[in-house]
Amino acid sequence: MKRLIQTMAFLATGCLLLTFMAMKAKSKKIIFFGDSITQQGAQPGGYVDLISKKLSSPAYEVIGAGVGGNKVYDLYLRLEDDVLNKKPDLVVIYIGVNDVWHKQSSHTGTDLDKFVKFYQALINKIQANGAKVVVCTPAVIGEKKSSANELDAELDKYSAAIRELATKNKLVLCDLRKLFTEYDLQNNPQDLPKGILTTDGVHLNEKGNQTLAATLIPLVK
């Protein structure tokens, strides 16, 4: 009788282990690939963290791969190490703010034609690795309404280019440029340059992270 109980316990443990391994094998790996907005988004309360908590584990494994100051060519240079080698099922690309912003602040931005070429190269390599791609337009550099921020026109050009890439490559688009500008239009009566969805006009505050997480979750599930 004792041996029978031991045998049953051993089999039960084995079944649990096999079940866990099967669940682990089926988990979907999602990588959020971007700049400091994504880097901060992986911190507690950030949009990547919120998405990770919302998606059921172990069905999903969520990874933040953001590095402060990155532009599109920085993403291309670290694509192998930070994304492809991890064998993701889905990659969310959120880049473009620094490509525009740094043209003004430090003269190290990215010209639009080069931005598009690097972005397309990212898409090609990720898809060739077997992963799906979601692309995001850059949200804001300043939250004043009605195109009153200094770099709005440039952001609109880069956002339009990403929309075209999404259409050309038949990708899911998260249009943060449209989402944030429309939100600011309705919720910024004093026409403040920051503090509505961002802390500084660029990086997300609590409401911004919640808004972005809520927008992305249906797209990545």
Buried (B, 14 or more C-beta within 10 A) or exposed (E): EEEEEEEEEEEEEEEEEEEEEEEEEEBBBBBBBBBBBBBBBBEEBBBBBBBBEBBEEEEBBBBBBBBEEBBBBBBBEBBEEBBBEBEBBBBBBBBBBBBBBBBEEEEEBBEBEBBBBBBBBBBEBBBEBEBBBBBBBBBBBBBBBEEEBEBBEBBBEBBEBBBEBBEEBEBBBBBBBBBBBEBBEEEBEEEBBBBBBBEEBBBBBEBBBBBBBEBBBEEBB
